[in-house]
């Protein structure tokens, strides 16, 4: 049986690896887009090559963000699903955080 701390350590390591993959995807995608753009500048008109550059950068950012969000979800759900996490995620953490809903008398 695996202890809670060992499980948290493994999940934390996995989420850090996924974070690193997300960053690498963004950096590599932008580098490939830049090289492709510069190569296209030699022979083609600027408008189509710039449009392709923007599309490639956008794809790299979106794919990288998918990895970063996945790592964050894994880390948040598997490691710290407590009330303090809910407070940080925008949810109510304590009874005093919940607004009271009272019927107000009409004037």
Backbone as ProteinMPNN parsed JSONL, in Angstrom:
{"seq_chain_A": "XXXXXXXXXXXXXXXXXXXXXXXXXXXXXXXXXXXXXXXXXXXXXXXXXXXXXXXXXXXXXXXXXXXXXXXXXXXXXXXXXXXXXXXXXXXXXXXXXXXXXXXXXXX", "coords_chain_A": {"N_chain_A": [[0.847, -1.177, 0.0], [0.492, 2.238, -0.73], [1.663, 5.168, 0.846], [-0.016, 8.206, 1.913], [1.611, 10.473, 1.688], [3.609, 9.576, -0.077], [2.037, 9.151, -2.341], [1.192, 11.787, -2.86], [3.671, 12.923, -3.433], [4.391, 11.544, -5.784], [2.312, 12.305, -7.532], [2.735, 15.058, -7.537], [5.262, 15.162, -8.753], [4.633, 14.08, -11.277], [2.844, 16.06, -12.189], [4.588, 18.224, -12.353], [6.284, 17.361, -14.394], [4.472, 17.31, -16.532], [3.891, 20.033, -16.601], [6.411, 20.977, -17.44], [6.537, 19.821, -19.98], [4.475, 21.22, -21.222], [5.533, 23.843, -21.258], [7.786, 23.378, -22.851], [6.532, 22.637, -25.251], [5.322, 25.063, -26.003], [7.588, 26.752, -26.307], [9.11, 25.33, -28.239], [7.261, 25.226, -30.351], [6.976, 27.938, -30.941], [9.574, 28.513, -31.751], [9.816, 26.884, -34.027], [7.814, 28.032, -35.588], [8.935, 30.578, -35.948], [11.276, 30.007, -37.401], [10.146, 28.877, -39.691], [8.705, 31.09, -40.599], [10.773, 32.955, -41.133], [12.115, 31.58, -43.164], [10.131, 31.554, -45.093], [9.979, 34.213, -45.734], [11.904, 34.734, -47.6], [11.051, 33.972, -50.177], [8.294, 34.245, -50.56], [5.29, 36.273, -50.514], [4.734, 38.721, -47.945], [2.301, 38.763, -46.465], [0.826, 36.17, -46.56], [2.789, 34.528, -45.307], [3.083, 35.721, -42.808], [0.557, 35.363, -41.737], [0.474, 32.567, -41.576], [2.54, 32.237, -39.732], [1.404, 33.443, -37.423], [-0.743, 31.674, -37.02], [0.626, 29.293, -36.471], [2.026, 29.99, -34.13], [-0.141, 30.503, -32.458], [-1.305, 27.94, -32.345], [0.756, 26.544, -31.047], [0.8, 27.83, -28.569], [-1.793, 27.271, -27.626], [-1.741, 24.439, -27.489], [0.358, 24.051, -25.672], [-0.755, 25.334, -23.432], [-2.841, 23.593, -22.901], [-1.493, 21.399, -21.792], [-0.41, 22.673, -19.518], [-2.708, 23.433, -18.097], [-3.836, 20.914, -17.647], [-1.889, 19.799, -15.953], [-2.152, 21.498, -13.768], [-4.767, 20.948, -12.96], [-4.53, 18.24, -12.232], [-2.691, 18.461, -10.129], [-4.139, 20.082, -8.344], [-6.556, 18.684, -7.806], [-5.737, 16.109, -7.017], [-3.836, 16.474, -4.997], [-4.478, 18.557, -3.078], [-7.365, 18.724, -2.199], [-8.957, 20.43, -0.367], [-10.708, 22.543, 1.987], [-9.271, 24.91, 2.112], [-8.174, 24.972, -0.409], [-10.498, 25.308, -1.918], [-11.23, 27.866, -1.183], [-9.143, 29.31, -2.327], [-9.68, 28.771, -4.954], [-11.849, 30.224, -5.504], [-14.164, 29.398, -4.382], [-16.4, 29.111, -1.534], [-14.827, 28.929, 1.607], [-15.117, 28.984, 4.352], [-17.791, 29.124, 6.706], [-18.374, 31.769, 7.251], [-17.635, 32.953, 4.912], [-19.652, 32.623, 3.139], [-22.203, 34.401, 1.659], [-24.972, 35.711, 3.338], [-28.309, 35.111, 2.563], [-30.966, 36.948, 2.738], [-34.372, 37.787, 2.9], [-35.193, 40.931, 1.987], [-37.057, 43.564, 3.377], [-39.422, 45.34, 1.441], [-39.405, 48.736, 0.587]], "CA_chain_A": [[0.0, 0.0, 0.0], [1.266, 3.474, -0.832], [1.245, 6.154, 1.848], [-0.564, 9.448, 1.371], [2.705, 11.374, 1.322], [4.229, 9.048, -1.297], [1.112, 9.43, -3.433], [1.274, 13.214, -3.16], [4.968, 13.171, -4.071], [4.336, 11.024, -7.159], [1.409, 13.167, -8.302], [3.411, 16.34, -7.7], [6.307, 14.968, -9.763], [3.965, 13.929, -12.58], [2.315, 17.356, -12.622], [5.72, 19.062, -12.742], [6.733, 16.891, -15.715], [3.485, 17.789, -17.504], [4.159, 21.477, -16.715], [7.612, 21.155, -18.261], [6.172, 19.479, -21.36], [3.695, 22.352, -21.723], [6.448, 24.947, -21.559], [8.594, 22.975, -24.011], [5.687, 22.694, -26.444], [5.172, 26.468, -26.388], [8.879, 27.259, -26.781], [9.462, 24.66, -29.499], [6.316, 25.666, -31.377], [7.308, 29.308, -31.347], [10.833, 28.46, -32.496], [9.518, 26.324, -35.353], [7.061, 29.061, -36.319], [9.859, 31.652, -36.32], [12.143, 29.51, -38.474], [9.296, 28.758, -40.882], [8.404, 32.446, -41.033], [11.967, 33.544, -41.733], [12.37, 30.889, -44.425], [9.102, 31.967, -46.047], [10.215, 35.609, -46.109], [12.831, 34.8, -48.728], [10.47, 33.798, -51.498], [6.854, 34.488, -50.663], [4.847, 37.592, -50.069], [4.747, 38.802, -46.484], [0.999, 38.538, -45.841], [0.532, 34.759, -46.247], [3.735, 33.948, -44.363], [2.782, 36.267, -41.488], [-0.669, 34.687, -41.293], [0.877, 31.209, -41.189], [3.305, 32.396, -38.495], [0.463, 33.672, -36.328], [-1.485, 30.442, -36.787], [1.512, 28.322, -35.829], [2.261, 30.437, -32.755], [-1.39, 30.264, -31.731], [-1.432, 26.496, -32.096], [1.746, 26.163, -30.041], [0.348, 28.354, -27.271], [-2.97, 26.509, -27.193], [-1.349, 23.084, -27.108], [1.114, 24.161, -24.425], [-1.68, 25.653, -22.349], [-3.579, 22.368, -22.572], [-0.652, 20.653, -20.859], [-0.297, 23.413, -18.265], [-3.995, 23.331, -17.395], [-3.965, 19.523, -17.188], [-1.014, 19.63, -14.785], [-2.736, 22.237, -12.66], [-5.937, 20.19, -12.5], [-4.031, 17.048, -11.54], [-2.094, 18.892, -8.861], [-5.161, 20.634, -7.468], [-7.541, 17.686, -7.409], [-5.143, 14.942, -6.37], [-2.975, 16.777, -3.857], [-5.022, 19.422, -2.035], [-8.801, 19.016, -2.329], [-9.429, 20.816, 0.957], [-11.446, 23.803, 2.014], [-8.366, 26.009, 1.793], [-8.082, 24.991, -1.865], [-11.737, 25.874, -2.447], [-11.177, 29.304, -0.97], [-8.234, 29.843, -3.333], [-10.268, 28.58, -6.28], [-13.015, 31.082, -5.65], [-15.311, 28.859, -3.674], [-16.417, 29.457, -0.113], [-14.005, 28.053, 2.417], [-15.643, 28.985, 5.709], [-19.196, 29.522, 6.786], [-18.46, 33.228, 7.214], [-17.397, 33.405, 3.539], [-20.874, 32.465, 2.361], [-23.09, 35.526, 1.93], [-26.293, 35.36, 3.841], [-29.381, 35.527, 1.672], [-32.142, 37.285, 3.525], [-35.387, 38.566, 2.201], [-35.21, 42.302, 2.503], [-38.393, 44.178, 3.258], [-39.52, 46.372, 0.418], [-39.751, 50.045, 1.148]], "C_chain_A": [[0.894, 1.242, 0.0], [0.737, 4.484, 0.185], [0.713, 7.406, 1.158], [0.537, 10.386, 0.906], [3.407, 10.898, 0.057], [3.353, 9.321, -2.512], [1.183, 10.896, -3.848], [2.579, 13.559, -3.854], [4.974, 12.716, -5.531], [3.474, 11.926, -8.032], [2.048, 14.528, -8.54], [4.501, 16.254, -8.764], [5.705, 14.848, -11.159], [3.455, 15.278, -13.077], [3.44, 18.304, -13.022], [6.274, 18.655, -14.107], [5.777, 17.386, -16.793], [3.62, 19.301, -17.689], [5.345, 21.736, -17.639], [7.33, 20.846, -19.727], [5.379, 20.632, -21.978], [4.572, 23.53, -22.104], [7.297, 24.614, -22.789], [7.798, 23.033, -25.314], [5.546, 24.136, -26.927], [6.472, 26.999, -26.979], [9.254, 26.642, -28.123], [8.539, 25.108, -30.627], [6.609, 27.065, -31.864], [8.614, 29.34, -32.142], [10.608, 27.923, -33.905], [8.762, 27.345, -36.196], [7.988, 30.177, -36.79], [10.766, 31.226, -37.466], [11.361, 29.402, -39.778], [8.99, 30.131, -41.465], [9.606, 33.073, -41.741], [12.317, 32.886, -43.063], [11.37, 31.323, -45.494], [9.306, 33.401, -46.523], [11.128, 35.739, -47.326], [12.131, 34.748, -50.074], [9.011, 34.189, -51.638], [6.534, 35.931, -50.276], [4.709, 37.568, -48.551], [3.408, 38.426, -45.847], [0.711, 37.058, -45.57], [1.499, 34.165, -45.226], [3.499, 34.465, -42.946], [1.536, 35.593, -40.914], [-0.351, 33.265, -40.823], [1.655, 31.25, -39.882], [2.378, 32.558, -37.297], [-0.338, 32.412, -36.006], [-0.625, 29.41, -36.061], [1.81, 28.704, -34.379], [1.015, 30.196, -31.909], [-1.602, 28.804, -31.402], [-0.471, 26.037, -31.012], [1.307, 26.619, -28.652], [-0.838, 27.541, -26.754], [-2.599, 25.105, -26.74], [-0.557, 23.095, -25.802], [0.227, 24.453, -23.239], [-2.53, 24.456, -21.948], [-2.789, 21.532, -21.559], [-0.572, 21.356, -19.507], [-1.583, 23.334, -17.442], [-4.185, 21.917, -16.857], [-3.11, 19.284, -15.946], [-1.595, 20.333, -13.571], [-3.944, 21.505, -12.09], [-5.499, 18.959, -11.716], [-3.497, 17.424, -10.172], [-3.169, 19.338, -7.873], [-6.096, 19.556, -6.945], [-6.903, 16.555, -6.609], [-4.384, 15.283, -5.095], [-3.697, 17.537, -2.757], [-6.5, 19.741, -2.227], [-9.424, 19.359, -0.971], [-10.21, 22.114, 0.869], [-10.539, 24.98, 1.716], [-8.173, 26.116, 0.289], [-9.324, 25.639, -2.452], [-11.752, 27.384, -2.289], [-10.274, 29.945, -2.024], [-8.804, 29.743, -4.732], [-11.532, 29.398, -6.472], [-14.25, 30.575, -4.951], [-15.286, 29.25, -2.215], [-15.613, 28.45, 0.695], [-14.507, 27.943, 3.839], [-17.104, 29.425, 5.668], [-19.331, 31.042, 6.684], [-18.215, 33.784, 5.817], [-18.662, 33.374, 2.688], [-21.791, 33.638, 2.665], [-24.458, 35.039, 2.388], [-27.344, 35.917, 2.877], [-30.64, 35.731, 2.508], [-33.117, 38.032, 2.636], [-35.409, 39.954, 2.814], [-36.618, 42.87, 2.343], [-38.368, 45.28, 2.207], [-39.978, 47.676, 1.037], [-40.898, 50.684, 0.405]], "O_chain_A": [[1.93, 1.271, 0.664], [-0.472, 4.635, 0.362], [0.962, 7.634, -0.026], [0.419, 11.021, -0.141], [3.764, 11.712, -0.795], [3.851, 9.678, -3.58], [1.227, 11.211, -5.037], [2.601, 14.391, -4.761], [5.493, 13.411, -6.405], [3.864, 12.272, -9.147], [1.917, 15.092, -9.627], [4.65, 17.163, -9.581], [6.209, 15.445, -12.111], [3.613, 15.607, -14.253], [3.267, 19.109, -13.937], [6.688, 19.512, -14.889], [6.217, 17.834, -17.852], [3.481, 19.801, -18.805], [5.289, 22.603, -18.511], [7.831, 21.535, -20.616], [5.596, 20.978, -23.139], [4.376, 24.145, -23.152], [7.501, 25.46, -23.659], [8.325, 23.43, -26.353], [5.641, 24.402, -28.125], [6.461, 27.628, -28.037], [9.669, 27.351, -29.041], [8.999, 25.345, -31.744], [6.506, 27.351, -33.057], [8.744, 30.107, -33.096], [11.157, 28.458, -34.869], [9.041, 27.503, -37.385], [7.844, 30.67, -37.909], [10.998, 31.998, -38.397], [11.85, 29.788, -40.84], [9.012, 30.313, -42.682], [9.468, 33.652, -42.818], [12.767, 33.561, -43.988], [11.724, 31.444, -46.667], [8.849, 33.763, -47.607], [11.111, 36.765, -48.004], [12.562, 35.408, -51.02], [8.548, 34.44, -52.75], [7.379, 36.682, -49.789], [4.581, 36.501, -47.951], [3.396, 37.82, -44.775], [0.378, 36.714, -44.436], [1.087, 33.383, -44.37], [3.694, 33.726, -41.981], [1.487, 35.29, -39.722], [-0.853, 32.821, -39.791], [1.459, 30.397, -39.016], [2.547, 31.888, -36.278], [-0.583, 32.119, -34.836], [-1.096, 28.735, -35.146], [1.843, 27.841, -33.502], [1.113, 29.736, -30.771], [-2.032, 28.468, -30.299], [-0.837, 25.234, -30.154], [1.431, 25.875, -27.678], [-0.879, 27.169, -25.581], [-3.09, 24.634, -25.714], [-0.774, 22.252, -24.932], [0.421, 23.895, -22.16], [-2.899, 24.319, -20.782], [-3.352, 21.023, -20.59], [-0.658, 20.706, -18.464], [-1.533, 23.184, -16.221], [-4.647, 21.742, -15.729], [-3.556, 18.639, -14.997], [-1.532, 19.807, -12.46], [-4.122, 21.449, -10.873], [-6.045, 18.673, -10.65], [-3.816, 16.779, -9.173], [-3.105, 18.999, -6.691], [-6.395, 19.525, -5.751], [-7.478, 16.096, -5.622], [-4.301, 14.448, -4.194], [-3.542, 17.187, -1.587], [-6.858, 20.906, -2.401], [-10.313, 18.655, -0.492], [-10.347, 22.702, -0.204], [-10.987, 25.962, 1.124], [-8.025, 27.217, -0.241], [-9.224, 26.437, -3.384], [-12.234, 28.1, -3.167], [-10.601, 31.005, -2.557], [-8.456, 30.538, -5.606], [-12.208, 29.274, -7.493], [-15.278, 31.252, -4.93], [-14.25, 29.68, -1.708], [-15.721, 27.244, 0.474], [-14.336, 26.902, 4.473], [-17.564, 30.025, 4.696], [-20.291, 31.544, 6.1], [-18.537, 34.941, 5.545], [-18.733, 34.022, 1.644], [-22.131, 33.855, 3.828], [-25.004, 34.068, 1.864], [-27.256, 37.065, 2.44], [-31.285, 34.769, 2.924], [-32.735, 38.797, 1.75], [-35.619, 40.116, 4.016], [-37.274, 42.681, 1.319], [-37.41, 46.046, 2.108], [-40.844, 47.694, 1.912], [-41.316, 51.79, 0.747]]}, "name": "protein", "num_of_chains": 1, "seq": "XXXXXXXXXXXXXXXXXXXXXXXXXXXXXXXXXXXXXXXXXXXXXXXXXXXXXXXXXXXXXXXXXXXXXXXXXXXXXXXXXXXXXXXXXXXXXXXXXXXXXXXXXXX"}
